[in-house]
Amino acid sequence: MDKGKNNKGFSLVEMIIVMAMMVILFVGAGTILLNWRSWNVNDCIEKIDTALGTTKIECMSKEDSSLRIWKESDEYFLQVGSGEKKRIGDDEIEISYSDGTDTKIIEGSTDLKLTYDRKDGSYKEIASGVYCTQITVKRQDKTRYIKLVRKTGKHSVQN
């Protein structure tokens, strides 16, 4: 008996199953890559949100403290008071802030320093008569905001 006659290769059903599995893998990988773009923005906005809360607690409880956000060597950093410098993003994101009329991108010598008034918890001026009303973090097609309420010192994260 010749054993070579039964070796016909792959059947059509086997090929369809393999192709279906490959499509499922590629769709899953594509979804992960698309979501990865927004992870940087979400992570950055969460770190700023947490730092704002920490800064307010420090200001109201014991000492004058501030939140500083700046860009150095294509990376964004923040620091609460005299605490440690924390990396919050890379050069693929852009962080900016607005005073209601003008928007400034945080880069080079432009940084953002937020402080709270210990008497009532409101935000202090970032310049003479100028208050920060919004912090924006964006990366290509993904943008998130932190809205700041000057009189109450509250903030909220928005998409």
N, C-alpha and C positions, 0 to 999 in steps of 0.2 A: 504494500500500500504506500502511496506517495503522500507524505505529510504536507507538502507544499501546496496542494490544491485547496485546502481549507483556509489558507491565509489570504483573506480578501482585503485586509486593511480595516479602516474604521467604517462603521455603518453610519447612515444618515442620522439616526437617532442619537448616537454617541456624539457626533459633531454638533448637533443642535444643543445637546445638554452642555457640552464644553463651552460653546459660544454664549449660552445663557449665563453660565457661571462667570465668564469673563465680563459680560455686560454688568452684572451685579457688582463685581469687584470694582470696575471702573467708575460706576455711578457712586458707590460708597466713597472711594478715594476722592472723587471730585467734590462731593459734599463736604468732606473733611477739610479740603484745601480752601473752599469758599468760606467756611466758618472760621478757619484759622485767621483770616484777615480781620474778622471782627473781634477775635479774642484779644488782640493787642489793645484795641480801643476800649473794650469792656474792662480789661485788667487795669489800664491806666485810669479810667474814670472812677473805678472802685477805690483805687489807692488815693486819688485826690479827695474823693468823698470821705473816706476814713480819716484822712489827714485834716480835713476841715473840722470834723467832729472833735478830734483830738486837740486841735489848736484852740477851739472854743472852750473845751473843758479846762485846759491849762490856763487860758486867759482869765476865766471866771473864778478859778479856784485858788491859784497861788501867785502867779507872776504874769507879767506882760510877755506874751509869746506871739509868734507870727508863723505863717506858712509861706514859704518861699518856693517858687517853681521857676526853674531855669533850664537852659539848654547849654550843654558843654560837650564838645567833641562828638557831635551828631547823636547825642543821647540826652533825654530829658531826666531831670532829677527834681526831688522835692526834699524839703527839710522843715521839720516842725521845731520851732525854738532853737535851742542849741543841740538838739538831738542829732542822730546820725543822718547822713545824706543817703537817700534811697533812690535807686534807678526806677523810673516809672515808664520809660518808653524809648524806642530807638528812632532813627531818622526816617522810618517809614510812616510815622504818624506826625501830625502837626497839632500843636497846642496853641490856642489863642485865647484872648480875653477881650471882653467888651465893657465899655462904660455906659452903654446905652446909645451913644452916638458914633463912637469910633471903635474899631477893632484892631488890636495889635497882636501880631504873631510873636510868640516867645522864641527868641533866637538872638544870638550874639549878646549885645549889651542890654537887650530888652528882657526883663524878668518880671515876675508878678510876686508881690509881697502883700499878703492879706493879714490884717490884725483885727481884733475885736475890742470894742469899748467895754471895759470891765464893769462900768456902772449899769449898763442896760443890755449888754450882749449884742449890740448892733455892730455892723461892720464899720471900721474906720476908713477914712479917705485913703486912696492909693496915690493921690496927688491932690493939690489944692482944689477943693470943691469937686473932685472926681471920685466916683465910687465904682467898683467892679460890679457888674450886674450879671455876667455870664462867663463861664469858662467852657470852651469848645475843644473837643478832641476829635480829630478826623483822620481817616486813612482811606484814600481813594473814594470808594462809594459808601463807606460807613462813617456816620457822624453821630456823636452823643454830646449832650450839654449838661452843665450844672448851672441851674438858675440860682442866683443869690438874691435874697431879700434884705436890702440894706437896713431897714429900721428894726427888723427882728433878729437879724443874724442867722436866719434859717437858710437852708439850701435844699434843692431837690434835683435829683438826676432825671433827665428826660432823654428820650430817643430823638 
